[in-house]
Amino acid sequence: MTNVVVDADAIYFASRETSAAKLWRRPRSGGPIEPVIAAYPGLLRGLTLVGQHLYFVLRPLGGGQQGPAASNLVRVAKTATNGTPTTIGPANLHDVATDGTWVYYGAGAQIRRVRDGS
């Protein structure tokens, strides 16, 4: 288990099994663990929670002759079940932070930001 965030309702966490990243939700009151996104063939890092969305960086496996596969900042509704993340843009694999309104992330040598839900 990696990348843990918590809100009033649930605990959200990532895991990686057999080259697939998974994002899970477990109600704080107990109950079953639910998949927030379907298994993703790659890495998931930098999990953060802002409002009703989970933001994180996904990097697919592979790369081939073009070098390492590109990492992207993505978001998904925290209530999703087997959801498909929405891509925000290119991002460094580990650099995600929030001040509660904005999500900040590294993209190359730049720091970028996106407002929650935009």
Residue pairs with C-beta under 8 A, 6 or more apart in sequence:
1 13
1 14
1 15
2 13
2 14
2 15
2 16
2 44
2 45
3 13
3 14
3 44
3 45
3 46
3 47
3 56
4 11
4 12
4 13
4 47
5 11
5 12
5 13
5 47
5 48
5 49
5 54
6 12
6 28
6 49
7 49
7 78
8 28
9 27
9 28
10 25
10 26
10 27
10 28
10 78
11 25
11 26
11 28
12 23
12 24
12 25
12 36
12 47
12 49
12 54
12 78
13 23
13 24
13 26
13 47
14 21
14 22
14 23
14 24
14 44
14 45
14 47
14 56
15 21
15 22
15 24
16 22
16 43
16 44
17 39
19 41
19 42
19 61
20 39
20 40
20 41
20 42
21 39
21 40
21 41
21 42
21 43
21 44
21 58
22 35
22 37
22 39
22 40
22 44
23 35
23 36
23 37
23 44
23 47
23 54
23 56
23 76
24 33
24 34
24 35
24 36
25 33
25 34
25 35
25 36
25 78
26 32
26 33
26 34
34 81
35 81
35 82
36 54
36 76
36 78
36 80
36 81
36 82
36 83
37 76
37 80
37 82
37 83
37 84
37 85
38 82
38 83
38 84
40 58
40 60
41 60
41 61
42 58
42 59
42 60
42 61
42 69
43 57
43 58
43 59
43 61
43 71
43 93
44 56
44 57
44 58
45 56
45 57
45 59
45 93
45 94
45 96
46 55
46 56
46 57
46 91
46 93
46 94
46 95
46 96
46 105
47 54
47 55
47 56
47 96
48 54
48 55
48 56
48 96
48 97
48 98
48 103
49 55
49 78
49 98
50 98
50 100
50 101
50 103
50 116
51 116
51 117
52 77
52 78
52 79
52 116
52 117
53 75
53 76
53 77
53 78
53 116
53 117
54 75
54 76
54 77
54 78
55 73
55 74
55 75
55 88
55 96
55 98
55 103
55 105
56 73
56 74
56 75
56 85
56 96
57 71
57 72
57 73
57 74
57 91
57 92
57 93
57 94
57 95
57 96
57 105
58 71
58 72
58 74
58 85
59 68
59 69
59 70
59 71
59 72
59 93
60 69
60 70
61 69
62 69
63 69
70 90
71 90
71 91
71 92
71 93
72 87
72 88
72 89
72 90
72 91
73 87
73 88
73 89
73 90
73 91
73 96
73 103
73 105
73 114
74 85
74 86
74 87
74 88
75 85
75 86
75 88
75 103
76 83
76 84
76 85
76 86
77 83
88 103
88 105
88 114
89 107
89 112
89 114
90 107
90 108
91 105
91 106
91 107
91 112
92 105
92 106
92 107
92 108
94 106
95 104
95 105
95 106
96 103
96 104
96 105
97 103
97 104
97 105
98 104
98 116
101 115
101 116
102 113
102 114
102 115
102 116
103 113
103 114
103 115
103 116
104 111
104 112
104 113
105 111
105 112
105 113
105 114
106 112
